[in-house]
Amino acid sequence: MHPHPLFGLVAAILAVIPAWKIVAKAGYNGAWSLLIFVPLINIIMMYVFAFSQWPTEKSRAP
């Protein structure tokens, strides 16, 4: 028995929405969140976003 085809679409939307908000709050274009669907790149980008200086932090620096 296979899950309903809309299940994948709903799961994708539920994954992208919070990722888009987080990336946008960091000061990047929210479209970067679409990389969560690319295997291996999603893990690399998570580390890039975690350890790089965000544009919003640069604007607050003295």
N, CA, C and O atoms as a Maestro MAE file, in Angstrom:
{
 s_m_m2io_version
 :::
 2.0.0
}

f_m_ct {
 s_m_title
 :::
 protein
 m_atom[248] {
  # First column is atom index #
  i_m_mmod_type
  r_m_x_coord
  r_m_y_coord
  r_m_z_coord
  i_m_residue_number
  s_m_chain_name
  s_m_pdb_residue_name
  s_m_pdb_atom_name
  i_m_atomic_number
  :::
  1 25 0.849 -1.176 0.000 1 A "MET " " N  " 7
  2 3 0.000 0.000 0.000 1 A "MET " " CA " 6
  3 2 0.897 1.243 0.000 1 A "MET " " C  " 6
  4 15 1.785 1.376 0.842 1 A "MET " " O  " 8
  5 25 0.660 2.134 -0.938 2 A "HIS " " N  " 7
  6 3 1.468 3.331 -1.092 2 A "HIS " " CA " 6
  7 2 0.768 4.520 -0.450 2 A "HIS " " C  " 6
  8 15 -0.461 4.591 -0.449 2 A "HIS " " O  " 8
  9 25 1.552 5.463 0.103 3 A "PRO " " N  " 7
  10 3 0.925 6.664 0.668 3 A "PRO " " CA " 6
  11 2 0.332 7.530 -0.445 3 A "PRO " " C  " 6
  12 15 0.701 7.410 -1.613 3 A "PRO " " O  " 8
  13 25 -0.561 8.371 -0.067 4 A "HIS " " N  " 7
  14 3 -1.210 9.270 -1.019 4 A "HIS " " CA " 6
  15 2 -0.160 10.189 -1.647 4 A "HIS " " C  " 6
  16 15 0.755 10.633 -0.954 4 A "HIS " " O  " 8
  17 25 -0.273 10.481 -2.943 5 A "PRO " " N  " 7
  18 3 0.729 11.324 -3.613 5 A "PRO " " CA " 6
  19 2 0.863 12.725 -2.998 5 A "PRO " " C  " 6
  20 15 1.935 13.327 -3.063 5 A "PRO " " O  " 8
  21 25 -0.185 13.230 -2.420 6 A "LEU " " N  " 7
  22 3 -0.108 14.564 -1.820 6 A "LEU " " CA " 6
  23 2 0.706 14.576 -0.531 6 A "LEU " " C  " 6
  24 15 1.106 15.641 -0.061 6 A "LEU " " O  " 8
  25 25 0.954 13.395 0.045 7 A "PHE " " N  " 7
  26 3 1.726 13.318 1.280 7 A "PHE " " CA " 6
  27 2 3.126 13.907 1.090 7 A "PHE " " C  " 6
  28 15 3.609 14.645 1.949 7 A "PHE " " O  " 8
  29 25 3.770 13.588 -0.015 8 A "GLY " " N  " 7
  30 3 5.111 14.118 -0.297 8 A "GLY " " CA " 6
  31 2 5.101 15.622 -0.478 8 A "GLY " " C  " 6
  32 15 6.004 16.309 -0.002 8 A "GLY " " O  " 8
  33 25 4.097 16.141 -1.155 9 A "LEU " " N  " 7
  34 3 3.984 17.585 -1.354 9 A "LEU " " CA " 6
  35 2 3.776 18.308 -0.035 9 A "LEU " " C  " 6
  36 15 4.405 19.335 0.220 9 A "LEU " " O  " 8
  37 25 2.904 17.780 0.796 10 A "VAL " " N  " 7
  38 3 2.647 18.386 2.110 10 A "VAL " " CA " 6
  39 2 3.907 18.335 2.970 10 A "VAL " " C  " 6
  40 15 4.233 19.311 3.646 10 A "VAL " " O  " 8
  41 25 4.610 17.220 2.951 11 A "ALA " " N  " 7
  42 3 5.848 17.096 3.724 11 A "ALA " " CA " 6
  43 2 6.893 18.095 3.233 11 A "ALA " " C  " 6
  44 15 7.606 18.691 4.041 11 A "ALA " " O  " 8
  45 25 6.988 18.279 1.935 12 A "ALA " " N  " 7
  46 3 7.947 19.233 1.382 12 A "ALA " " CA " 6
  47 2 7.612 20.655 1.803 12 A "ALA " " C  " 6
  48 15 8.501 21.421 2.174 12 A "ALA " " O  " 8
  49 25 6.349 21.006 1.749 13 A "ILE " " N  " 7
  50 3 5.926 22.350 2.156 13 A "ILE " " CA " 6
  51 2 6.202 22.570 3.639 13 A "ILE " " C  " 6
  52 15 6.663 23.639 4.040 13 A "ILE " " O  " 8
  53 25 5.919 21.552 4.453 14 A "LEU " " N  " 7
  54 3 6.166 21.672 5.888 14 A "LEU " " CA " 6
  55 2 7.655 21.780 6.206 14 A "LEU " " C  " 6
  56 15 8.015 22.334 7.244 14 A "LEU " " O  " 8
  57 25 8.516 21.275 5.355 15 A "ALA " " N  " 7
  58 3 9.961 21.381 5.566 15 A "ALA " " CA " 6
  59 2 10.497 22.730 5.099 15 A "ALA " " C  " 6
  60 15 11.386 23.301 5.733 15 A "ALA " " O  " 8
  61 25 9.959 23.240 3.994 16 A "VAL " " N  " 7
  62 3 10.493 24.469 3.408 16 A "VAL " " CA " 6
  63 2 10.080 25.718 4.194 16 A "VAL " " C  " 6
  64 15 10.883 26.640 4.340 16 A "VAL " " O  " 8
  65 25 8.884 25.763 4.686 17 A "ILE " " N  " 7
  66 3 8.397 26.988 5.339 17 A "ILE " " CA " 6
  67 2 9.295 27.410 6.505 17 A "ILE " " C  " 6
  68 15 9.745 28.555 6.511 17 A "ILE " " O  " 8
  69 25 9.582 26.553 7.490 18 A "PRO " " N  " 7
  70 3 10.450 27.016 8.582 18 A "PRO " " CA " 6
  71 2 11.885 27.284 8.112 18 A "PRO " " C  " 6
  72 15 12.536 28.204 8.607 18 A "PRO " " O  " 8
  73 25 12.378 26.486 7.162 19 A "ALA " " N  " 7
  74 3 13.730 26.721 6.648 19 A "ALA " " CA " 6
  75 2 13.807 28.083 5.966 19 A "ALA " " C  " 6
  76 15 14.790 28.804 6.134 19 A "ALA " " O  " 8
  77 25 12.784 28.439 5.204 20 A "TRP " " N  " 7
  78 3 12.734 29.730 4.501 20 A "TRP " " CA " 6
  79 2 12.763 30.872 5.519 20 A "TRP " " C  " 6
  80 15 13.491 31.848 5.339 20 A "TRP " " O  " 8
  81 25 11.968 30.749 6.592 21 A "LYS " " N  " 7
  82 3 11.919 31.796 7.622 21 A "LYS " " CA " 6
  83 2 13.265 31.950 8.322 21 A "LYS " " C  " 6
  84 15 13.707 33.073 8.567 21 A "LYS " " O  " 8
  85 25 13.915 30.852 8.644 22 A "ILE " " N  " 7
  86 3 15.202 30.897 9.342 22 A "ILE " " CA " 6
  87 2 16.264 31.553 8.452 22 A "ILE " " C  " 6
  88 15 17.012 32.419 8.907 22 A "ILE " " O  " 8
  89 25 16.322 31.143 7.208 23 A "VAL " " N  " 7
  90 3 17.314 31.694 6.287 23 A "VAL " " CA " 6
  91 2 17.052 33.182 6.057 23 A "VAL " " C  " 6
  92 15 17.995 33.970 5.992 23 A "VAL " " O  " 8
  93 25 15.795 33.570 5.934 24 A "ALA " " N  " 7
  94 3 15.459 34.979 5.733 24 A "ALA " " CA " 6
  95 2 15.810 35.815 6.974 24 A "ALA " " C  " 6
  96 15 16.297 36.937 6.839 24 A "ALA " " O  " 8
  97 25 15.570 35.286 8.169 25 A "LYS " " N  " 7
  98 3 15.926 36.011 9.399 25 A "LYS " " CA " 6
  99 2 17.430 36.164 9.537 25 A "LYS " " C  " 6
  100 15 17.906 37.109 10.166 25 A "LYS " " O  " 8
  101 25 18.181 35.240 8.951 26 A "ALA " " N  " 7
  102 3 19.637 35.331 8.988 26 A "ALA " " CA " 6
  103 2 20.142 36.418 8.038 26 A "ALA " " C  " 6
  104 15 21.302 36.823 8.118 26 A "ALA " " O  " 8
  105 25 19.277 36.886 7.145 27 A "GLY " " N  " 7
  106 3 19.645 37.950 6.225 27 A "GLY " " CA " 6
  107 2 19.950 37.476 4.820 27 A "GLY " " C  " 6
  108 15 20.404 38.257 3.983 27 A "GLY " " O  " 8
  109 25 19.706 36.213 4.557 28 A "TYR " " N  " 7
  110 3 19.920 35.657 3.222 28 A "TYR " " CA " 6
  111 2 18.590 35.590 2.482 28 A "TYR " " C  " 6
  112 15 17.522 35.722 3.081 28 A "TYR " " O  " 8
  113 25 18.674 35.381 1.168 29 A "ASN " " N  " 7
  114 3 17.470 35.180 0.374 29 A "ASN " " CA " 6
  115 2 16.840 33.849 0.790 29 A "ASN " " C  " 6
  116 15 17.526 32.830 0.867 29 A "ASN " " O  " 8
  117 25 15.545 33.864 1.055 30 A "GLY " " N  " 7
  118 3 14.849 32.665 1.505 30 A "GLY " " CA " 6
  119 2 14.909 31.511 0.531 30 A "GLY " " C  " 6
  120 15 14.713 30.361 0.925 30 A "GLY " " O  " 8
  121 25 15.176 31.793 -0.738 31 A "ALA " " N  " 7
  122 3 15.251 30.733 -1.743 31 A "ALA " " CA " 6
  123 2 16.388 29.754 -1.452 31 A "ALA " " C  " 6
  124 15 16.358 28.625 -1.942 31 A "ALA " " O  " 8
  125 25 17.382 30.157 -0.671 32 A "TRP " " N  " 7
  126 3 18.462 29.242 -0.291 32 A "TRP " " CA " 6
  127 2 17.910 28.036 0.457 32 A "TRP " " C  " 6
  128 15 18.536 26.976 0.472 32 A "TRP " " O  " 8
  129 25 16.750 28.187 1.073 33 A "SER " " N  " 7
  130 3 16.168 27.076 1.831 33 A "SER " " CA " 6
  131 2 15.765 25.913 0.924 33 A "SER " " C  " 6
  132 15 15.587 24.795 1.409 33 A "SER " " O  " 8
  133 25 15.620 26.147 -0.352 34 A "LEU " " N  " 7
  134 3 15.264 25.067 -1.272 34 A "LEU " " CA " 6
  135 2 16.378 24.035 -1.407 34 A "LEU " " C  " 6
  136 15 16.161 22.941 -1.928 34 A "LEU " " O  " 8
  137 25 17.570 24.387 -0.936 35 A "LEU " " N  " 7
  138 3 18.692 23.436 -0.994 35 A "LEU " " CA " 6
  139 2 18.500 22.270 -0.033 35 A "LEU " " C  " 6
  140 15 19.271 21.312 -0.084 35 A "LEU " " O  " 8
  141 25 17.500 22.319 0.838 36 A "ILE " " N  " 7
  142 3 17.267 21.192 1.741 36 A "ILE " " CA " 6
  143 2 16.841 19.946 0.967 36 A "ILE " " C  " 6
  144 15 16.863 18.843 1.514 36 A "ILE " " O  " 8
  145 25 16.460 20.108 -0.283 37 A "PHE " " N  " 7
  146 3 16.035 18.969 -1.098 37 A "PHE " " CA " 6
  147 2 17.183 18.333 -1.870 37 A "PHE " " C  " 6
  148 15 16.991 17.300 -2.513 37 A "PHE " " O  " 8
  149 25 18.380 18.929 -1.820 38 A "VAL " " N  " 7
  150 3 19.524 18.409 -2.565 38 A "VAL " " CA " 6
  151 2 20.405 17.620 -1.600 38 A "VAL " " C  " 6
  152 15 20.995 18.195 -0.685 38 A "VAL " " O  " 8
  153 25 20.495 16.308 -1.800 39 A "PRO " " N  " 7
  154 3 21.306 15.496 -0.891 39 A "PRO " " CA " 6
  155 2 22.755 15.979 -0.831 39 A "PRO " " C  " 6
  156 15 23.311 16.426 -1.834 39 A "PRO " " O  " 8
  157 25 23.333 15.888 0.305 40 A "LEU " " N  " 7
  158 3 24.687 16.297 0.655 40 A "LEU " " CA " 6
  159 2 24.835 17.824 0.693 40 A "LEU " " C  " 6
  160 15 25.439 18.359 1.623 40 A "LEU " " O  " 8
  161 25 24.298 18.519 -0.291 41 A "ILE " " N  " 7
  162 3 24.359 19.985 -0.277 41 A "ILE " " CA " 6
  163 2 23.584 20.517 0.925 41 A "ILE " " C  " 6
  164 15 23.979 21.522 1.517 41 A "ILE " " O  " 8
  165 25 22.484 19.856 1.292 42 A "ASN " " N  " 7
  166 3 21.703 20.318 2.434 42 A "ASN " " CA " 6
  167 2 22.523 20.266 3.722 42 A "ASN " " C  " 6
  168 15 22.396 21.154 4.565 42 A "ASN " " O  " 8
  169 25 23.345 19.260 3.885 43 A "ILE " " N  " 7
  170 3 24.179 19.151 5.080 43 A "ILE " " CA " 6
  171 2 25.286 20.199 5.046 43 A "ILE " " C  " 6
  172 15 25.572 20.834 6.060 43 A "ILE " " O  " 8
  173 25 25.903 20.379 3.898 44 A "ILE " " N  " 7
  174 3 26.962 21.381 3.761 44 A "ILE " " CA " 6
  175 2 26.413 22.771 4.055 44 A "ILE " " C  " 6
  176 15 27.041 23.543 4.779 44 A "ILE " " O  " 8
  177 25 25.249 23.098 3.500 45 A "MET " " N  " 7
  178 3 24.675 24.430 3.713 45 A "MET " " CA " 6
  179 2 24.271 24.648 5.168 45 A "MET " " C  " 6
  180 15 24.337 25.773 5.663 45 A "MET " " O  " 8
  181 25 23.860 23.606 5.850 46 A "MET " " N  " 7
  182 3 23.531 23.738 7.265 46 A "MET " " CA " 6
  183 2 24.770 24.200 8.037 46 A "MET " " C  " 6
  184 15 24.673 25.064 8.908 46 A "MET " " O  " 8
  185 25 25.921 23.630 7.721 47 A "TYR " " N  " 7
  186 3 27.158 24.039 8.381 47 A "TYR " " CA " 6
  187 2 27.579 25.449 7.957 47 A "TYR " " C  " 6
  188 15 28.063 26.224 8.782 47 A "TYR " " O  " 8
  189 25 27.400 25.781 6.691 48 A "VAL " " N  " 7
  190 3 27.735 27.127 6.217 48 A "VAL " " CA " 6
  191 2 26.893 28.157 6.964 48 A "VAL " " C  " 6
  192 15 27.427 29.152 7.453 48 A "VAL " " O  " 8
  193 25 25.589 27.930 7.057 49 A "PHE " " N  " 7
  194 3 24.719 28.875 7.758 49 A "PHE " " CA " 6
  195 2 25.011 28.911 9.252 49 A "PHE " " C  " 6
  196 15 24.877 29.961 9.881 49 A "PHE " " O  " 8
  197 25 25.402 27.795 9.822 50 A "ALA " " N  " 7
  198 3 25.649 27.742 11.265 50 A "ALA " " CA " 6
  199 2 26.931 28.470 11.658 50 A "ALA " " C  " 6
  200 15 26.976 29.109 12.709 50 A "ALA " " O  " 8
  201 25 27.966 28.385 10.834 51 A "PHE " " N  " 7
  202 3 29.266 28.895 11.244 51 A "PHE " " CA " 6
  203 2 29.726 30.154 10.520 51 A "PHE " " C  " 6
  204 15 30.794 30.678 10.833 51 A "PHE " " O  " 8
  205 25 28.960 30.647 9.572 52 A "SER " " N  " 7
  206 3 29.342 31.891 8.899 52 A "SER " " CA " 6
  207 2 28.723 33.082 9.633 52 A "SER " " C  " 6
  208 15 27.779 32.931 10.409 52 A "SER " " O  " 8
  209 25 29.273 34.262 9.373 53 A "GLN " " N  " 7
  210 3 28.686 35.464 9.957 53 A "GLN " " CA " 6
  211 2 27.510 35.878 9.069 53 A "GLN " " C  " 6
  212 15 27.666 36.092 7.867 53 A "GLN " " O  " 8
  213 25 26.345 35.986 9.681 54 A "TRP " " N  " 7
  214 3 25.138 36.311 8.931 54 A "TRP " " CA " 6
  215 2 25.109 37.791 8.584 54 A "TRP " " C  " 6
  216 15 25.635 38.615 9.332 54 A "TRP " " O  " 8
  217 25 24.497 38.133 7.454 55 A "PRO " " N  " 7
  218 3 24.366 39.556 7.089 55 A "PRO " " CA " 6
  219 2 23.671 40.390 8.191 55 A "PRO " " C  " 6
  220 15 24.002 41.561 8.377 55 A "PRO " " O  " 8
  221 25 22.733 39.802 8.903 56 A "THR " " N  " 7
  222 3 22.071 40.561 9.973 56 A "THR " " CA " 6
  223 2 23.021 40.837 11.123 56 A "THR " " C  " 6
  224 15 22.875 41.851 11.806 56 A "THR " " O  " 8
  225 25 24.002 39.953 11.358 57 A "GLU " " N  " 7
  226 3 25.003 40.201 12.384 57 A "GLU " " CA " 6
  227 2 25.981 41.285 11.946 57 A "GLU " " C  " 6
  228 15 26.445 42.070 12.773 57 A "GLU " " O  " 8
  229 25 26.294 41.335 10.674 58 A "LYS " " N  " 7
  230 3 27.225 42.353 10.151 58 A "LYS " " CA " 6
  231 2 26.643 43.746 10.330 58 A "LYS " " C  " 6
  232 15 27.382 44.688 10.615 58 A "LYS " " O  " 8
  233 25 25.339 43.894 10.169 59 A "SER " " N  " 7
  234 3 24.725 45.215 10.294 59 A "SER " " CA " 6
  235 2 24.667 45.678 11.748 59 A "SER " " C  " 6
  236 15 24.573 46.879 11.996 59 A "SER " " O  " 8
  237 25 24.721 44.764 12.711 60 A "ARG " " N  " 7
  238 3 24.696 45.126 14.128 60 A "ARG " " CA " 6
  239 2 26.080 45.362 14.699 60 A "ARG " " C  " 6
  240 15 26.210 45.923 15.787 60 A "ARG " " O  " 8
  241 25 27.113 44.946 13.988 61 A "ALA " " N  " 7
  242 3 28.490 45.093 14.499 61 A "ALA " " CA " 6
  243 2 28.873 46.567 14.541 61 A "ALA " " C  " 6
  244 15 28.505 47.330 13.647 61 A "ALA " " O  " 8
  245 25 29.617 46.974 15.584 62 A "PRO " " N  " 7
  246 3 30.010 48.397 15.675 62 A "PRO " " CA " 6
  247 2 31.032 48.809 14.642 62 A "PRO " " C  " 6
  248 15 31.444 49.968 14.609 62 A "PRO " " O  " 8
  :::
 }
 m_bond[247] {
  # First column is bond index #
  i_m_from
  i_m_to
  i_m_order
  :::
  1 1 2 1
  2 2 3 1
  3 3 4 2
  4 3 5 1
  5 5 6 1
  6 6 7 1
  7 7 8 2
  8 7 9 1
  9 9 10 1
  10 10 11 1
  11 11 12 2
  12 11 13 1
  13 13 14 1
  14 14 15 1
  15 15 16 2
  16 15 17 1
  17 17 18 1
  18 18 19 1
  19 19 20 2
  20 19 21 1
  21 21 22 1
  22 22 23 1
  23 23 24 2
  24 23 25 1
  25 25 26 1
  26 26 27 1
  27 27 28 2
  28 27 29 1
  29 29 30 1
  30 30 31 1
  31 31 32 2
  32 31 33 1
  33 33 34 1
  34 34 35 1
  35 35 36 2
  36 35 37 1
  37 37 38 1
  38 38 39 1
  39 39 40 2
  40 39 41 1
  41 41 42 1
  42 42 43 1
  43 43 44 2
  44 43 45 1
  45 45 46 1
  46 46 47 1
  47 47 48 2
  48 47 49 1
  49 49 50 1
  50 50 51 1
  51 51 52 2
  52 51 53 1
  53 53 54 1
  54 54 55 1
  55 55 56 2
  56 55 57 1
  57 57 58 1
  58 58 59 1
  59 59 60 2
  60 59 61 1
  61 61 62 1
  62 62 63 1
  63 63 64 2
  64 63 65 1
  65 65 66 1
  66 66 67 1
  67 67 68 2
  68 67 69 1
  69 69 70 1
  70 70 71 1
  71 71 72 2
  72 71 73 1
  73 73 74 1
  74 74 75 1
  75 75 76 2
  76 75 77 1
  77 77 78 1
  78 78 79 1
  79 79 80 2
  80 79 81 1
  81 81 82 1
  82 82 83 1
  83 83 84 2
  84 83 85 1
  85 85 86 1
  86 86 87 1
  87 87 88 2
  88 87 89 1
  89 89 90 1
  90 90 91 1
  91 91 92 2
  92 91 93 1
  93 93 94 1
  94 94 95 1
  95 95 96 2
  96 95 97 1
  97 97 98 1
  98 98 99 1
  99 99 100 2
  100 99 101 1
  101 101 102 1
  102 102 103 1
  103 103 104 2
  104 103 105 1
  105 105 106 1
  106 106 107 1
  107 107 108 2
  108 107 109 1
  109 109 110 1
  110 110 111 1
  111 111 112 2
  112 111 113 1
  113 113 114 1
  114 114 115 1
  115 115 116 2
  116 115 117 1
  117 117 118 1
  118 118 119 1
  119 119 120 2
  120 119 121 1
  121 121 122 1
  122 122 123 1
  123 123 124 2
  124 123 125 1
  125 125 126 1
  126 126 127 1
  127 127 128 2
  128 127 129 1
  129 129 130 1
  130 130 131 1
  131 131 132 2
  132 131 133 1
  133 133 134 1
  134 134 135 1
  135 135 136 2
  136 135 137 1
  137 137 138 1
  138 138 139 1
  139 139 140 2
  140 139 141 1
  141 141 142 1
  142 142 143 1
  143 143 144 2
  144 143 145 1
  145 145 146 1
  146 146 147 1
  147 147 148 2
  148 147 149 1
  149 149 150 1
  150 150 151 1
  151 151 152 2
  152 151 153 1
  153 153 154 1
  154 154 155 1
  155 155 156 2
  156 155 157 1
  157 157 158 1
  158 158 159 1
  159 159 160 2
  160 159 161 1
  161 161 162 1
  162 162 163 1
  163 163 164 2
  164 163 165 1
  165 165 166 1
  166 166 167 1
  167 167 168 2
  168 167 169 1
  169 169 170 1
  170 170 171 1
  171 171 172 2
  172 171 173 1
  173 173 174 1
  174 174 175 1
  175 175 176 2
  176 175 177 1
  177 177 178 1
  178 178 179 1
  179 179 180 2
  180 179 181 1
  181 181 182 1
  182 182 183 1
  183 183 184 2
  184 183 185 1
  185 185 186 1
  186 186 187 1
  187 187 188 2
  188 187 189 1
  189 189 190 1
  190 190 191 1
  191 191 192 2
  192 191 193 1
  193 193 194 1
  194 194 195 1
  195 195 196 2
  196 195 197 1
  197 197 198 1
  198 198 199 1
  199 199 200 2
  200 199 201 1
  201 201 202 1
  202 202 203 1
  203 203 204 2
  204 203 205 1
  205 205 206 1
  206 206 207 1
  207 207 208 2
  208 207 209 1
  209 209 210 1
  210 210 211 1
  211 211 212 2
  212 211 213 1
  213 213 214 1
  214 214 215 1
  215 215 216 2
  216 215 217 1
  217 217 218 1
  218 218 219 1
  219 219 220 2
  220 219 221 1
  221 221 222 1
  222 222 223 1
  223 223 224 2
  224 223 225 1
  225 225 226 1
  226 226 227 1
  227 227 228 2
  228 227 229 1
  229 229 230 1
  230 230 231 1
  231 231 232 2
  232 231 233 1
  233 233 234 1
  234 234 235 1
  235 235 236 2
  236 235 237 1
  237 237 238 1
  238 238 239 1
  239 239 240 2
  240 239 241 1
  241 241 242 1
  242 242 243 1
  243 243 244 2
  244 243 245 1
  245 245 246 1
  246 246 247 1
  247 247 248 2
  :::
 }
}
